[in-house]
Amino acid sequence: MKITFKGGAREVGGSCTLVETEDARVALDYGIKIDEGVTENMQHHLDAVVITHAHLDHSGNLLTVASKKPIIIGSMATHDISMKLLRDLIKINRLKKKRFHYTKHDVSKVSDLWVTRNHIGIPGMEISLHAAGHVLGARMVKVKAQGKSVLYTGDFCTHNTEILDGVDPKTLPKELDALIMESTYGGTIRPKRQKLEESLTSKILEAMEKKGNILIPAFAFHRLQEITRKIDVAIKNKSLPRYNAYYISGLAHGINNYYNNNKSLFNKKVSDEINPFRFTKVKRLKRTEHIKEPAIVVCTSGFGHAGASRALLNQWASNEENTVIIITGFLPPNSPLVMAKEGKIINKDESIQVNATIEQISLSGHADQKELTEFVKILKPKQTFLVHGSLEQAQALSKKIKRYTEVQIPHKNEIIEI
């Protein structure tokens, strides 16, 4: 079995790992780097592409395989949301007037190639999907071929969040010849989830007491649904006071319907409600001009690069009464939210002095160093390859897990044989 790390090696973004035998070629994830867009990852035929979850850094390059017609494997929720995100990717590129020859017809082709079985066989290879936590529909992938077995985690989470149960490592395949594991927070130990959620509520309360505006950038898929529901429930049960509360994202609004239709996939508290993602205290707005201030606004994009979050960041950052709450631990270098933390936002035409309060609370759907280490300890793979993380994070994790497994941190396009 030959494994090539086509993307996501010593970096976050563009996840893609190629597994080859004499009989088959399979790509595990097929993502883009958001700042680079769609690229041709493979020059050769693929028999199958397995998508762990719908985030574009794991699925965005699927447009390039539409004409090559491999089978595409993933959960039904991942299919539904991936198609929506791919259509939105086409829309964004057209709005930016970029040269982009993919159309909604290509999305339909991708949809037609998709199968949703949890177990599937292709010549000389068995593929099975396993729960991953992280986001709605996320799966890990086990590949068995040539008498060898490999588990590819994609992004995963072992702790429970407010809406989704984490994966129990004890339920996953054991006796692995290789584990290909994310290392996004390989050098990071976070407080318990409950402490982080309490901290978020506390920071929102402090911001509301100042009567200022509160901006919470969030990803359209999963993070916006999670955080908007939290605020909606908190205002309902009066743990947060009444406040003008909004979310702005047409894409996220459409995804909310998939969440309500798949509520059985969430934890019991959520699945027992009739429409858990139909909000009553947090209103949907289409445009920032319709905000009644002071307000709390959850909006896209999640890193502040574009959309309502970029517009409101520019508009609100200079006022010391306002607050920006960052809910992700990882931020791309030179992103607007990194600039905001450093005190000055630099745009093409101006620079903005940041006087607003900037808070960062890592409400992540990724496993941290302790969880990743325990994961390896339970699975006991012969070899572990760390991907989807900076070199610094991967190296920190490698030191922790080397007592349980042989560890490598592959370079991009590096080829190894099992």
Secondary structure, 3 states (H helix, E strand, C coil): CEEEEEECCCCCCCCEEEEECCCCEEEECCCCECCCECCCCCCCCCCEEECCCCCHHHHHHHHHHCCCCCEEECCHHHHHHHHHHHHHHHHHHHHCCCCCCCCHHHHHHHHHHEECCCEEEECCEEEEEEECCCCCCCEEEEEEECCEEEEECCCCCCCCCCCCCCCCHHHCCCCCCEEEEECCECCCCCCCHHHHHHHHHHHHHHHHHCCCCEEEECCCCCHHHHHHHHHHHHHHCCCCCCCEEEEECHHHHHHHHHHHHCHHHCCHHHHCCCCCCCCCCCEECCCHHHCCCCEEEEECCCCCCCHHHHHHHHHHCCCCCCEEEECCCCCCCCCHHHHHHHCEEECCCCEEECCCEEEECCCCCCCEHHHHHHHHHHHCCCEEEEECCCHHHHHHHHHHHCCCCEEECCCCCCEEEC
